[in-house]
Amino acid sequence: MAHDQVPRLHGYGVRWDPEARCYRVRNEVTREWLRQPDGELSGFGSFSDAWSTWRVFEVHKRPGE
């Protein structure tokens, strides 16, 4: 399995990582988990912060946006 895959997290968007106890963000366009400059997976302590970050990558906009 490639190092950029996280087997316990599936899908796109914002996911809770129970082992790390933080939210992860997956880019819908590149299909990669968001990483810090040093290569570590980015983690967010609040859903709101993770959601705001994910919205930058969101492919399918909701009606009225």
C-alpha positions as CSV (number, residue, x, y, z in Angstrom):
1,M,0.0,0.0,0.0
2,A,1.3,3.4,-0.9
3,H,2.5,5.6,1.9
4,D,-0.1,8.3,1.1
5,Q,-3.1,6.0,1.6
6,V,-4.8,5.8,5.0
7,P,-6.6,2.5,5.1
8,R,-8.9,3.3,8.0
9,L,-10.3,6.4,6.3
10,H,-12.5,6.0,3.2
11,G,-14.1,8.5,0.8
12,Y,-13.5,12.1,0.2
13,G,-14.0,15.3,2.2
14,V,-13.6,15.5,6.0
15,R,-13.1,12.2,7.9
16,W,-12.5,11.6,11.6
17,D,-9.3,9.6,12.3
18,P,-10.0,7.7,15.5
19,E,-6.4,6.6,16.0
20,A,-5.0,10.1,15.7
21,R,-8.1,11.7,17.3
22,C,-8.3,14.5,14.6
23,Y,-10.1,15.2,11.4
24,R,-8.4,14.6,8.0
25,V,-9.1,16.3,4.7
26,R,-9.0,14.5,1.3
27,N,-8.7,16.5,-1.9
28,E,-11.5,15.4,-4.4
29,V,-9.4,16.4,-7.4
30,T,-6.1,14.7,-6.7
31,R,-7.5,12.0,-4.4
32,E,-4.7,12.6,-1.9
33,W,-4.9,13.3,1.8
34,L,-3.9,16.9,2.7
35,R,-0.3,17.0,4.1
36,Q,1.9,19.4,5.9
37,P,5.0,20.7,4.1
38,D,7.1,18.0,5.9
39,G,4.9,15.2,4.4
40,E,3.0,14.4,7.6
41,L,-0.8,14.1,7.3
42,S,-2.5,17.3,8.2
43,G,-4.8,17.0,11.2
44,F,-7.6,19.3,12.4
45,G,-8.8,19.6,16.0
46,S,-12.2,21.0,15.0
47,F,-14.6,19.9,12.3
48,S,-15.2,23.5,11.4
49,D,-11.5,24.1,10.5
50,A,-11.3,20.9,8.5
51,W,-14.6,21.7,6.7
52,S,-13.3,25.2,5.7
53,T,-10.1,23.7,4.3
54,W,-12.0,21.0,2.4
55,R,-14.3,23.5,0.8
56,V,-11.3,24.8,-1.2
57,F,-11.0,21.4,-2.9
58,E,-14.8,20.7,-3.3
59,V,-15.6,19.8,-6.9
60,H,-19.4,19.7,-6.7
61,K,-20.8,23.0,-5.5
62,R,-24.2,23.1,-3.8
63,P,-27.1,25.0,-5.4
64,G,-26.9,28.7,-4.6
65,E,-23.2,28.8,-4.0
